[in-house]
Amino acid sequence: MMRFVNFGKSMKYNFNHLNTKACLYKSLLSVLHFLLFGVNKFWIELSYFISFSVIGYLALKISSPKDASFSPQDFDIFFMSVSAVTVSSMSTVEMEVFSNAQLILLTIFMFLGGEVFTSLLGLQLMKFKRSHQIQKTENKIDRFSTDDQQLGNDQKPDSIPESGVTSFQGQESINRASDLLAFSILCYLLVVHLLGSVSISIYNSTIPSANEVLRKKGLNLITFSVFTTVSTFANCGFVPTNENMMVFKKNSGLLLIMFPQLLLGNTLYPACLRSFIWFLSKITKRSEFAYLLKNPRALGYDHLFSDLHSIFLAITVFGFILAQFVLFSLLEWHSGATAGLSAYEKLMGSLFQVVNSRHAGESVFDLSLITPAIIVLFVLMMYLPPYTSFLPIKDGKCFPATEKKTRAKRKNILDYLLFSQLTYLVLFVILICITEREKLNEDPLNFNLLSVVVEVISGYGNVGFSMGYSCGRQVKPGNNCKDASYGFAGKWSTQGKFILIIVMFFGRLKKFNTKGGKAWRLS
């Protein structure tokens, strides 16, 4: 009898235990469902970048630097992690202090923060949501079929429209197209990174001057090649040398290898992706590729444009490059920034510099030696979104009517309460001028308004251009001043650096604030 009672208690305990586990599992699924379907995409992306910034900080903190005696402040390490994840390349620490292991970590975080990779994750998230909707529709269809058999054809429930099965099949077709689009983006990523890394590695191993730079700085050839390729394609702008690309300004071949990577990963990505899909469609003859080309916005992937839009985007990109190149050459051909270079080296260096002004941030010239007129032009280029394009046609020819209707429905009261992006940038500049007001008075040649504006707009555009800091420009030379090859922000206070971190996050997520400031009327 006692055994029977104990057995009953044991069964009851096991049942309660299993019931508790089931409740916890169900609660976990509910939380996950809410995060995926109930949370705004802005918060998902913000959480993504903040999470990897924290993970990057911990990874860099745990790993040892190249020089064991060097111990940067924790906030500077976190700043560098944020800069890598947001692909901003704003620096407060010299790059050559990082060990080979730390450079590999920075490479990983730049790759994870790149726009192409994060857009691929977003595409997979949209597919997961569509699959969830398909599952719900399939369940309804099954229930409809069961109820139809039980109630008879004259008593069909009206929970499913007659087009439900057709819609369900259409969603499956979209999912197949989504899989092929994701496959195309993944191939695009792998091909560009593989060719870029191999090309840079071959160049540096065969050209004595480039190889000598790596040898003197103690940089691993493979690490340098992969790091530079990932940084260039992601338009981050980090280079494992303290001088960025200035130490390679005479290696025009290396600059030429990096040109396509700069454009393929950012400003020309939509046009190149469409061309790549067209190429795959011709080879494979898959109908899904043709569907993607005819319906570029059907999957909600913001980086796939129509053929006409892609053409005008490419024209705009090369138009900006040409305008900058002409002005840069006219004003800087005989300046101190290009001194000591041959005509061909000046040509390649000038072209490389102006291409980088659109969100890449790698430099072959010292920006502090460039005329202010060019700096202001660079500020404008850094401020413009990467897919800025000139479209001298009616909007309907580039965007389907269904998309225009969708855009019209997106109006939200919050869009009218938010400030415009330019207003936020002005506020950030004001705040930094407040936090650095003592240095603005004591060291006006280094801490001037133009340098602050360049740093803020560069952080907002996730570019990485900086005017730098020089002890030689100090009005009152300090005994403890030491020139360092990191960005101007490295000399800011912790409060100023924190504001710049906010600017980098704001710039990385600026696509969510394209309609701010509509409540204001200027007349």
C-alpha positions as CSV (number, residue, x, y, z in Angstrom):
1,M,0.0,0.0,0.0
2,M,2.8,2.4,0.9
3,R,4.6,1.6,-2.4
4,F,1.4,2.5,-4.2
5,V,1.1,5.8,-2.4
6,N,4.8,6.6,-3.0
7,F,4.4,5.8,-6.6
8,G,1.4,8.1,-6.9
9,K,3.3,10.9,-5.2
10,S,6.3,10.3,-7.6
11,M,4.0,10.4,-10.6
12,K,2.4,13.6,-9.3
13,Y,5.8,15.2,-8.8
14,N,7.0,14.2,-12.3
15,F,3.7,15.5,-13.8
16,N,4.1,18.9,-12.0
17,H,7.7,19.1,-13.0
18,L,6.9,18.4,-16.6
19,N,4.1,20.9,-16.4
20,T,6.4,23.6,-15.0
21,K,8.9,22.9,-17.8
22,A,6.2,23.1,-20.4
23,C,5.0,26.5,-18.9
24,L,8.6,27.8,-19.0
25,Y,9.1,26.7,-22.6
26,K,5.8,28.2,-23.6
27,S,6.7,31.5,-21.8
28,L,10.1,31.5,-23.6
29,L,8.4,31.0,-26.9
30,S,6.0,33.8,-26.1
31,V,8.8,36.2,-25.3
32,L,10.7,35.2,-28.5
33,H,7.5,35.6,-30.5
34,F,7.0,39.1,-29.0
35,L,10.6,40.1,-29.8
36,L,10.4,38.9,-33.4
37,F,6.9,40.1,-34.2
38,G,5.9,42.7,-31.6
39,V,9.1,44.8,-31.3
40,N,9.9,47.6,-33.8
41,K,12.7,46.8,-36.2
42,F,14.6,49.9,-34.8
43,W,14.9,48.3,-31.4
44,I,16.0,45.0,-32.8
45,E,18.8,46.6,-34.8
46,L,19.8,48.9,-31.8
47,S,20.0,45.8,-29.5
48,Y,22.1,44.0,-32.1
49,F,24.7,46.8,-32.4
50,I,24.8,47.4,-28.6
51,S,25.1,43.7,-27.8
52,F,28.0,43.2,-30.2
53,S,29.6,46.4,-29.0
54,V,29.6,45.0,-25.5
55,I,30.8,41.6,-26.6
56,G,33.6,43.3,-28.6
57,Y,34.6,45.3,-25.6
58,L,34.9,42.2,-23.5
59,A,36.8,40.3,-26.1
60,L,39.3,43.1,-26.7
61,K,39.6,43.6,-22.9
62,I,40.4,39.9,-22.3
63,S,42.9,39.5,-25.1
64,S,46.4,40.9,-24.7
65,P,47.7,43.9,-26.8
66,K,50.9,43.7,-28.8
67,D,52.8,45.7,-26.2
68,A,52.2,44.2,-22.7
69,S,53.1,47.5,-21.0
70,F,50.3,49.3,-22.9
71,S,47.0,49.4,-21.0
72,P,44.3,51.7,-22.7
73,Q,41.4,52.9,-20.6
74,D,38.3,50.7,-20.6
75,F,36.2,53.5,-22.1
76,D,38.6,53.8,-25.1
77,I,38.4,50.0,-25.7
78,F,34.6,50.2,-25.7
79,F,34.8,53.2,-28.0
80,M,36.9,51.2,-30.5
81,S,34.5,48.3,-30.2
82,V,31.5,50.5,-31.0
83,S,33.5,52.1,-33.9
84,A,34.2,48.7,-35.4
85,V,30.6,47.3,-35.0
86,T,29.0,50.5,-36.4
87,V,31.7,50.5,-39.1
88,S,32.6,54.1,-38.2
89,S,36.4,53.8,-37.8
90,M,36.6,56.6,-35.3
91,S,39.7,55.9,-33.2
92,T,40.9,56.9,-29.8
93,V,43.7,54.2,-29.7
94,E,46.5,53.7,-32.2
95,M,45.9,50.7,-34.4
96,E,49.4,49.2,-34.1
97,V,48.9,48.5,-30.3
98,F,46.5,45.7,-31.2
99,S,47.9,42.2,-31.3
100,N,47.2,39.8,-34.2
101,A,44.4,38.2,-32.2
102,Q,42.8,41.6,-31.5
103,L,43.0,42.5,-35.1
104,I,41.2,39.2,-36.0
105,L,38.5,40.1,-33.4
106,L,38.1,43.6,-34.9
107,T,37.8,42.0,-38.4
108,I,34.9,39.8,-37.1
109,F,33.0,42.7,-35.6
110,M,33.5,44.8,-38.7
111,F,32.1,42.0,-40.8
112,L,29.1,41.5,-38.4
113,G,28.4,45.3,-38.5
114,G,28.6,45.7,-42.2
115,E,25.5,46.9,-44.0
116,V,25.5,43.9,-46.5
117,F,25.7,41.3,-43.7
118,T,23.1,43.0,-41.5
119,S,20.8,43.4,-44.4
120,L,21.2,39.6,-45.0
121,L,20.1,39.0,-41.4
122,G,17.2,41.3,-41.9
123,L,16.2,39.4,-45.0
124,Q,16.2,36.1,-43.1
125,L,14.1,37.7,-40.3
126,M,11.5,38.8,-42.9
127,K,11.5,35.3,-44.3
128,F,10.9,33.8,-40.8
129,K,8.0,36.2,-40.3
130,R,6.5,35.2,-43.6
131,S,7.0,31.5,-42.7
132,H,5.1,32.2,-39.5
133,Q,2.2,33.7,-41.5
134,I,2.2,30.8,-43.9
135,Q,2.0,28.4,-41.0
136,K,-1.0,30.3,-39.6
137,T,-2.6,30.3,-43.0
138,E,-2.0,26.6,-43.5
139,N,-3.5,25.8,-40.1
140,K,-6.6,27.8,-41.0
141,I,-6.8,26.0,-44.3
142,D,-6.6,22.7,-42.5
143,R,-9.3,23.7,-40.1
144,F,-11.4,24.9,-43.0
145,S,-11.1,21.5,-44.7
146,T,-12.0,19.7,-41.5
147,D,-15.0,21.9,-40.8
148,D,-16.1,21.6,-44.4
149,Q,-16.2,17.8,-44.1
150,Q,-18.1,18.0,-40.8
151,L,-20.6,20.7,-41.7
152,G,-21.2,20.0,-45.4
153,N,-20.6,22.2,-48.4
154,D,-23.7,24.4,-47.7
155,Q,-22.4,25.4,-44.2
156,K,-18.8,26.5,-44.9
157,P,-17.3,28.8,-42.3
158,D,-16.2,32.2,-43.7
159,S,-12.9,32.3,-41.7
160,I,-10.8,31.7,-44.8
161,P,-11.4,33.6,-48.1
162,E,-11.7,31.6,-51.3
163,S,-8.3,33.0,-52.4
164,G,-6.6,31.6,-49.2
165,V,-5.0,28.7,-50.9
166,T,-3.8,30.8,-53.8
167,S,-2.3,33.4,-51.4
168,F,-0.7,30.6,-49.5
169,Q,1.0,29.2,-52.6
170,G,2.1,32.8,-53.6
171,Q,3.8,33.2,-50.2
172,E,5.7,29.9,-50.8
173,S,6.9,31.3,-54.1
174,I,8.1,34.5,-52.4
175,N,9.9,32.4,-49.8
176,R,11.7,30.5,-52.6
177,A,12.7,33.8,-54.2
178,S,13.8,35.0,-50.8
179,D,16.0,31.9,-50.4
180,L,17.7,32.6,-53.7
181,L,18.1,36.3,-52.9
182,A,19.8,35.3,-49.6
183,F,22.0,32.8,-51.5
184,S,22.9,35.5,-54.1
185,I,23.9,38.0,-51.3
186,L,26.0,35.3,-49.5
187,C,27.8,34.4,-52.8
188,Y,28.3,38.2,-53.4
189,L,29.9,38.5,-50.0
190,L,32.1,35.5,-50.3
191,V,33.3,36.3,-53.8
192,V,34.2,39.9,-53.1
193,H,36.0,39.1,-49.8
194,L,37.9,36.1,-51.3
195,L,39.0,38.0,-54.4
196,G,39.9,41.1,-52.4
197,S,41.9,39.2,-49.7
198,V,43.8,37.2,-52.3
199,S,44.6,40.2,-54.5
200,I,45.9,42.3,-51.5
201,S,47.9,39.3,-50.2
202,I,49.5,38.7,-53.7
203,Y,50.3,42.5,-54.1
204,N,51.9,42.8,-50.7
205,S,53.9,39.7,-51.0
206,T,55.3,40.6,-54.5
207,I,55.8,44.4,-54.2
208,P,58.9,45.0,-52.0
209,S,57.8,48.4,-50.7
210,A,54.4,47.2,-49.5
211,N,55.9,44.1,-48.0
212,E,58.6,46.2,-46.2
213,V,55.8,48.3,-44.5
214,L,54.2,45.1,-43.1
215,R,57.6,43.7,-42.0
216,K,58.6,46.9,-40.1
217,K,55.2,47.1,-38.4
218,G,55.2,43.5,-37.5
219,L,51.9,42.8,-39.3
220,N,50.9,39.3,-40.5
221,L,50.3,39.3,-44.2
222,I,47.1,37.2,-44.1
223,T,45.6,39.2,-41.2
224,F,46.4,42.5,-42.9
225,S,44.8,41.3,-46.2
226,V,41.6,40.0,-44.7
227,F,41.3,42.9,-42.2
228,T,41.7,45.5,-45.0
229,T,39.3,43.7,-47.3
230,V,36.6,43.4,-44.7
231,S,37.1,47.0,-43.5
232,T,37.1,48.3,-47.1
233,F,34.0,46.4,-48.2
234,A,32.1,47.2,-45.0
235,N,33.2,50.8,-45.6
236,C,34.6,50.9,-42.1
237,G,37.9,52.6,-42.8
238,F,40.1,50.9,-40.2
239,V,43.6,49.9,-41.4
240,P,46.0,48.0,-39.1
241,T,48.6,50.8,-39.5
242,N,48.8,54.0,-37.4
243,E,48.9,56.1,-40.5
244,N,45.9,54.5,-42.2
245,M,46.6,54.3,-46.0
246,M,49.0,57.2,-45.9
247,V,51.9,54.8,-45.6
248,F,50.8,53.2,-48.9
249,K,50.2,56.4,-50.8
250,K,52.9,55.5,-53.3
251,N,51.5,52.0,-53.8
252,S,49.0,52.9,-56.5
253,G,48.4,49.2,-57.4
254,L,47.1,48.5,-53.9
255,L,44.8,51.6,-54.1
256,L,43.6,50.3,-57.4
257,I,42.7,46.9,-55.9
258,M,40.7,48.6,-53.2
259,F,38.7,50.9,-55.5
260,P,36.0,48.3,-56.4
261,Q,35.7,47.0,-52.8
262,L,34.9,50.6,-51.7
263,L,32.0,50.8,-54.1
264,L,30.8,47.2,-54.1
265,G,30.0,47.3,-50.4
266,N,28.2,50.6,-50.1
267,T,27.2,53.2,-52.6
268,L,27.0,50.9,-55.6
269,Y,25.8,47.8,-53.7
270,P,22.2,47.9,-55.1
271,A,23.3,48.3,-58.7
272,C,26.0,45.6,-58.4
273,L,23.6,43.3,-56.6
274,R,21.1,43.6,-59.4
275,S,23.8,43.0,-62.0
276,F,24.9,39.9,-60.0
277,I,21.3,38.5,-59.9
278,W,21.0,39.2,-63.6
279,F,24.2,37.2,-64.2
280,L,22.9,34.3,-62.1
281,S,19.6,34.4,-63.9
282,K,21.3,34.0,-67.3
283,I,23.4,31.1,-66.0
284,T,20.8,29.1,-64.0
285,K,17.6,30.1,-66.0
286,R,15.7,30.0,-62.6
287,S,12.3,31.8,-62.7
288,E,12.9,33.1,-59.2
289,F,15.7,35.3,-60.4
290,A,13.5,36.7,-63.1
291,Y,10.9,37.4,-60.5
292,L,13.4,39.3,-58.4
293,L,14.5,41.4,-61.3
294,K,10.9,42.2,-62.3
295,N,9.7,42.8,-58.7
296,P,12.6,44.2,-56.8
297,R,10.5,45.4,-53.9
298,A,8.3,42.3,-53.5
299,L,10.5,40.9,-50.7
300,G,10.8,44.2,-48.8
301,Y,14.6,44.1,-49.3
302,D,15.6,47.8,-49.3
303,H,18.9,47.3,-51.2
304,L,17.4,45.7,-54.4
305,F,16.5,48.5,-56.8
306,S,14.7,48.6,-60.2
307,D,16.9,48.7,-63.3
308,L,16.1,52.4,-63.9
309,H,16.8,53.3,-60.2
310,S,20.1,51.4,-60.3
311,I,21.2,53.2,-63.4
312,F,20.5,56.6,-62.0
313,L,22.2,55.6,-58.7
314,A,25.4,54.6,-60.5
315,I,25.3,57.9,-62.5
316,T,24.9,59.9,-59.3
317,V,27.8,58.0,-57.5
318,F,30.2,58.5,-60.4
319,G,29.0,62.1,-60.8
320,F,29.9,62.9,-57.2
321,I,33.3,61.2,-57.6
322,L,34.0,63.2,-60.7
323,A,33.0,66.5,-59.2
324,Q,35.1,65.9,-56.1
325,F,38.0,64.7,-58.1
326,V,38.1,67.8,-60.3
327,L,37.9,70.2,-57.4
328,F,40.4,68.2,-55.3
329,S,42.9,68.1,-58.2
330,L,42.6,71.8,-58.9
331,L,43.1,72.9,-55.3
332,E,45.5,70.2,-54.0
333,W,47.7,69.2,-57.0
334,H,50.6,71.4,-55.8
335,S,49.7,71.5,-52.1
336,G,51.7,70.1,-49.2
337,A,49.3,67.1,-48.9
338,T,50.4,65.7,-52.3
339,A,54.1,66.7,-52.0
340,G,56.7,64.1,-53.1
341,L,54.3,62.2,-55.3
342,S,54.5,61.6,-59.1
343,A,51.7,62.7,-61.4
344,Y,50.3,59.2,-61.5
345,E,50.5,58.8,-57.8
346,K,48.7,62.1,-57.2
347,L,46.1,61.0,-59.7
348,M,45.4,57.6,-57.9
349,G,45.7,59.1,-54.5
350,S,43.3,61.9,-55.2
351,L,40.8,59.5,-56.7
352,F,41.1,57.2,-53.7
353,Q,40.6,60.0,-51.3
354,V,37.4,61.4,-52.9
355,V,35.9,57.9,-53.2
356,N,36.5,57.4,-49.5
357,S,34.6,60.5,-48.6
358,R,31.3,58.7,-49.3
359,H,31.2,56.5,-46.1
360,A,34.5,54.6,-46.4
361,G,37.0,56.8,-44.5
362,E,40.4,55.5,-45.5
363,S,42.9,58.3,-46.1
364,V,46.1,58.6,-48.2
365,F,46.5,62.3,-47.3
366,D,46.6,64.2,-44.0
367,L,43.3,66.0,-43.8
368,S,44.8,68.7,-41.7
369,L,46.9,69.8,-44.7
370,I,43.9,69.9,-47.1
371,T,42.3,73.3,-47.9
372,P,39.1,74.1,-45.9
373,A,37.1,74.3,-49.1
374,I,37.7,70.6,-49.8
375,I,37.0,69.7,-46.2
376,V,33.6,71.4,-46.4
377,L,32.9,69.4,-49.6
378,F,33.9,66.2,-47.7
379,V,31.5,67.2,-44.9
380,L,28.7,67.4,-47.5
381,M,29.5,64.0,-49.0
382,M,29.7,62.4,-45.5
383,Y,26.3,63.8,-44.6
384,L,24.5,62.5,-47.7
385,P,23.0,59.0,-47.4
386,P,24.8,56.3,-49.3
387,Y,22.0,55.7,-51.8
388,T,21.5,59.4,-52.7
389,S,20.5,59.5,-56.4
390,F,19.4,62.0,-59.0
391,L,16.1,60.9,-60.4
392,P,14.8,63.3,-63.1
393,I,11.7,61.2,-63.7
394,K,8.3,60.7,-62.1
395,D,8.5,58.8,-58.9
396,G,6.0,56.2,-60.1
397,K,8.5,54.9,-62.7
398,C,10.9,53.9,-60.1
399,F,8.6,52.8,-57.3
400,P,5.4,50.8,-57.9
401,A,2.1,52.2,-57.0
402,T,1.6,49.6,-54.3
403,E,4.8,50.8,-52.6
404,K,3.8,54.4,-52.8
405,K,0.5,53.5,-51.0
406,T,2.5,51.6,-48.4
407,R,4.7,54.6,-47.9
408,A,1.7,56.9,-47.5
409,K,0.3,54.6,-44.7
410,R,3.5,54.7,-42.7
411,K,2.8,58.2,-41.4
412,N,3.0,58.3,-37.6
413,I,2.6,61.0,-35.1
414,L,6.1,60.2,-33.9
415,D,7.5,61.2,-37.3
416,Y,6.1,64.7,-36.7
417,L,7.4,65.0,-33.2
418,L,11.0,64.0,-34.0
419,F,13.6,66.5,-35.1
420,S,15.3,66.4,-38.5
421,Q,18.7,64.7,-38.7
422,L,20.4,68.0,-39.4
423,T,18.9,69.4,-36.2
424,Y,20.2,66.5,-34.1
425,L,23.7,67.0,-35.6
426,V,23.7,70.6,-34.6
427,L,22.7,69.6,-31.1
428,F,25.5,67.1,-31.0
429,V,28.0,69.7,-32.1
430,I,26.7,72.1,-29.4
431,L,27.0,69.5,-26.7
432,I,30.6,68.6,-27.7
433,C,31.5,72.3,-27.8
434,I,30.2,72.5,-24.2
435,T,32.1,69.5,-23.0
436,E,35.3,70.6,-24.7
437,R,34.9,74.4,-24.0
438,E,38.1,74.7,-22.0
439,K,40.2,73.1,-24.8
440,L,38.5,75.2,-27.4
441,N,39.8,78.3,-25.5
442,E,43.2,76.9,-24.6
443,D,44.1,75.1,-27.8
444,P,42.1,76.8,-30.6
445,L,44.3,75.6,-33.5
446,N,43.5,72.0,-32.8
447,F,40.1,72.4,-31.1
448,N,38.3,74.5,-33.7
449,L,34.7,74.4,-34.8
450,L,35.6,72.9,-38.2
451,S,37.5,70.0,-36.7
452,V,34.6,69.3,-34.3
453,V,32.1,69.4,-37.2
454,V,34.2,67.0,-39.3
455,E,34.4,64.6,-36.4
456,V,30.7,64.7,-35.7
457,I,29.6,64.4,-39.4
458,S,32.1,61.7,-39.9
459,G,30.8,59.7,-37.0
460,Y,27.2,60.3,-38.2
461,G,28.1,59.1,-41.7
462,N,30.1,56.2,-40.2
463,V,33.0,57.4,-42.3
464,G,36.0,57.8,-40.0
465,F,37.6,61.0,-41.4
466,S,39.4,63.0,-38.8
467,M,41.5,66.2,-38.8
468,G,43.8,64.6,-36.1
469,Y,45.7,66.3,-33.4
470,S,49.2,67.8,-33.5
471,C,51.3,69.1,-30.6
472,G,52.9,71.5,-33.0
473,R,49.7,73.4,-33.4
474,Q,49.4,74.1,-29.7
475,V,49.3,77.8,-28.8
476,K,50.8,77.0,-25.4
477,P,53.1,73.9,-26.0
478,G,52.8,71.4,-23.2
479,N,55.7,69.5,-21.8
480,N,53.7,66.2,-21.7
481,C,52.2,66.5,-25.2
482,K,53.0,63.5,-27.5
483,D,51.8,63.2,-31.1
484,A,49.6,60.1,-31.6
485,S,48.2,58.7,-34.8
486,Y,44.6,58.3,-33.7
487,G,41.6,60.5,-34.4
488,F,40.9,63.9,-33.0
489,A,38.3,62.4,-30.7
490,G,41.2,60.7,-28.8
491,K,42.0,64.0,-27.2
492,W,38.4,64.6,-26.1
493,S,37.1,64.2,-22.6
494,T,35.1,61.1,-21.6
495,Q,31.9,63.0,-21.9
496,G,32.7,64.1,-25.5
497,K,33.6,60.6,-26.5
498,F,30.3,59.3,-25.0
499,I,28.4,61.8,-27.2
500,L,30.4,60.7,-30.2
501,I,29.4,57.1,-29.4
502,I,25.7,58.2,-29.5
503,V,26.4,59.9,-32.8
504,M,27.9,56.7,-34.3
505,F,24.8,54.7,-33.2
506,F,22.5,57.4,-34.5
507,G,24.3,57.4,-37.8
508,R,24.2,53.6,-38.1
509,L,20.4,53.7,-37.6
510,K,19.7,57.0,-39.4
511,K,17.5,55.2,-41.9
512,F,14.8,55.0,-39.2
513,N,14.6,58.8,-38.9
514,T,14.1,59.9,-42.5
515,K,10.8,61.7,-41.8
516,G,11.7,63.6,-38.7
517,G,11.0,67.3,-38.4
518,K,7.8,67.4,-40.5
519,A,6.0,69.4,-37.8
520,W,8.2,72.4,-38.6
521,R,7.2,74.8,-41.3
522,L,9.8,77.3,-42.5
523,S,8.3,80.3,-44.2
